Amino acid sequence: MLRFVVLPMVVLYALYGEWCVFYATQTRIYDDEDKIFRQRFQNAHIVRDQKYYRFVIGPFESKDEALAYLPKVKRYKPDAFVRECGDLLSSKKEPAASKKPATSAAKGVETVMISQIFKRPALKKVKFRQPKKQPLAQKKNRTQKEAKPKKEKVGQGVEQKVAKRVLDRLQREPFYRLTFYEFMNRLLFKSPYGAQERYAYELKRLEALLEDTPYNWDLFLHSAVTYTQFIDYDLEENNELSLQAGVGIAKRLFDGGYYIKDRIKELRARLAKMEYMDAKDRLYIYGAQIYLNALLQQKSKELYEESFFEQKAFKTLVEERYRAQIATRVDDIDAKDDFLNIKKELLERVYAYLYSDYLLRNSIDLNVSKPLKLSWFGTARERGSLQEYYENALKYSPKILAQKYRLDLEKKRVVRAQHFYLPQIDFNTLVYEEYRKDFGLTPAQSTEGLNYLIKLNLRLPFYNRGHIDDLQRRKMAYRLEKERYKRVIKDVAKDIHKAYNDIKRLRLKRDIVKEQLDLAKEKREVTKKRYISGLGSYRDYSDAIMEVLNYQQELYTIDADILINQIFLNLLEGKRRLYE
């Protein structure tokens, strides 16, 4: 019977700011998996998040305490990681009525976005009614009643009510908050991209078990029909019919690869694991690029929307000044032209955002009709020198370790090919019921009985041209993997060097752009005041507006570039700080 525990939202708020070990995320719980999980680990919880179950251990008082507990968890779940428990607050349930294809949801968002370019929503007029006069005694009684809230008993019912109120509030929001953690969780574990890599890993892991196939016990059913005709030198014929039915057992006891088969099987399993981790890293980079691109397009659209309404208001001001013969006709034309340019750019930004929004929804099969609300996220900052990053990459990088296991695997295969001359020993036993009939006698005689056969077959290879060619092929494959291993180390070192220096360069550039943005904002205010007072030109103010807009966009782009380089650097190093 499937059993699970739903932690209410109250408990999640209590965990905020502390550290947890995230064990697994899956769509269902199999057999007694929840009982085993709680018996194996202390303070273990299973959190229901939409259609998924998150296995969480914690909270821990500090990050160091959680990291110290992490190796114990990784013995059972290598993909376990440490992060703040507060990220669980980003889990939300989608509205039940929003089960529409991603294309139709994006189409609805597109209609809303485009309509907002040309028409700003009007404010509704609200009529205020005068409150009725009440006696002073009634007011005091009502104030006393409101000051004394009802005391609710702390229990399961109160927790469920609070959780329901929180979920209702989230469903009433006009947008859907999609955090980076939730997006990557869906991409890695729920999307076809993550499923493809996971199935490829399971397939390779099962293929590694085939190394034991020749050495396993082989139990089989035996049956045979034999007709024999023998003619001796005296030209006498002897005809015999034999019918057999029984059970046999066969096993290879020894050959040239017997002592090395376990090591080859272990290397193949490790290689499959490292290839899976490397594929997940590539998928993480792909997901980060999609999310950051959509976030940049969203921020760019918001900036142009703000500039659109600001320019529209200023265009109206210039028109009024022109009608009052304070501004020139050139200023009036420039204001209208600048407004149309921003309107045109806003249209481009909206369609670019809609396409990035479609890519984001399509990558994780998100069927939500509401517009998405994305947010910035943080990752581990770079620590240490370049030399430390190189050393960590040699020890922990999945890309380097995968190539190292390929090299070791080819080396073991060379050793197995060199042992082709060792003897091959096979064991066979057979128990069968046999019926014989001899037609050479007159009259024909038949016999029936139970036969036992035990055979130990010894084969000594002496010469085989195919084995010699296979040995040369294995040696060449080993040399090829050795050169690839050197190339992978160089490629990873180049990527680490570039990402490390790009982060430093981008941080310095960000400080400069931040100062330029502050100066541009100050210039915008000064030129606006000068133009209104008649001391400056409209073109100076228009250029100041565009400078502020360009610097804001450049600042967002730099922040996104820093994040993607930090993610790339952390994955290259292999310590997987991104998962913490």
Steps between C-alpha positions, in 0.01 A plus 500: 500500500638839399564721798637850503529799729402849393690767694283810528621843400540602865785254545664626180506855637666368817777341293590821318860607547620155604673228297361169376623197307284439192488124448277450194205634300255258337141472383395213725613292800559131441417228757641587845746757371374766741546273804851401395589866442390603851660201670830555321536874568418719796267798461390385153198653328306435181358824358211495251564766233231506230521152344843419641649371824819658634705294744664747742726444802534781750503772601862539613618796703786583262620425150811323634285262702292419193811445286642269767181292486493496116751209448276269704207581270708466181570136582137432412433794263803636308294793365418639847597862560486774764318832475294739711167366622339832419494413128214264578280810530517534122296180457150576375196319372377596157132583453295198409327688219822584318556171323552642151772440245806719536435654159150618591623638833776695326246628247285642779802672653589639156156661461528669839855623435424657162181666623696668779724679248219707354261536791585560860243358742272774634440552869154417630313773682406408854216668685567554868205476731479675831495252788182486704514655841486250782462549872822527700419188704462285187834627366675407825348153501597441138855625563537266795373204295743574217789538743443149634565256216368150529743254650539201276640179627834412347458178311465339166179690417663843549800403288275386218303827513817708482634291212170535316502879544856522365415286197184703433704820509750358251221394267345848508823663383485629140827324416681174573828527692750266340827493695824374353506211747153381399583538131821296527327239714238453228760501222731244661244257640164555325579603141579271203855640497575375849314172442708429190828539688370296793391210279832510314678467835284207609560328165879534527492384862311186400736440208790498748343197670538301178871454579398214734283325240758236385576410863143465627328167556309385193204272578327355194267224381652233277323294233636312199389255231784295343492239224830318436591267213830315524649276225807297592755346264294182476220712352277440797265783589418615850208744526418664833244762613553706819258738677632722785331746743655656811657797681852644463727748679798681346750754633830648391749459782800684361638680196730792417258765623392336826721700738430836333126476433397654833725800448364554147143479629577753773664741255205478262258578783710798613529623142121484460459700822750769397349529152160550663638770730670670205175490303316655796760778513445575131126497560548738793689746279228468235227567757686795652536658156128457427395641838742795491404584142132509595585707809700750292218531248254554784716773657558663161125504432435659840764768438354590162147503643615750762676711237195474274263658752764751609560609141124510436450737793791719392369507141174641634697763691691602186176524301350731763815713503490515120136612499595762756783607263763419762654201313593489133346290227824300480466402867141391438603285201797351689280410799248322278775322308673386821167374633443295183854360519449384858162357402667308217778373728247398763315294240826322413574436868153359563527250216854403607369445853208292374736272307732458800193435716388229256845335509492507879155341523569248225825377658323389820147441361355770726123528441421828675286767335623778729799717401825383658680704763872420495754617756873531544679222684835461668771238470829425671764765444843404376749427777870436484757536225503359149741226609250378760230484234729296274578254779134465599400440138753216469348335808128568468405617149255245344633580153861420594408200715287352221792519258734356766268201546493449122880493501514252790236284334697475176813414699321209670369381165858494369599281795207267433598471133860417603373204707340320207758219532380398848300175519124498472324266743129420460285285726197308365265254662195329351228277645260354245261214435595300188308255285694287248385258234744282303371397158814297420381209710228260408260562652573868579579565865435815705642628827410789731691658791632807683840638393739727692765706320768713672758663277793735570626647176854645482597705195853639448515776233816475291461730203215716376552784256182671619634525855819664376307757296269569795801566724640755253159668474471526878846655527413759237172580678693549825739747333203688354327532839828612656528792256133585553560507875780755454281709271206498745727622781621786281148591392373508858801709607431750220133521594586553869752771412253681275204480739712606801641806323168587338336518843770737626477712185120514514499604866736789428294594197182487709642753746582734213156463340336556839682834531405588143135418576500728805650781293249442220207518744637823642546635148142405412361696793720801429418514128129458576502795739705710257261424216191581705658825615593585140877485552567171318401318183264207465764289324725510809219359713408236240862381479516481881189276505655259250830495692320395819311230311815364335698494825218317680487236229878465504493456877245216474704333226816516711319345799377215279849444355650487849242242607550274198880514542468418871282200419741386230802543728338307785407211271848490346655484845286200580416592857140565395462805721206594283294228668577628851 
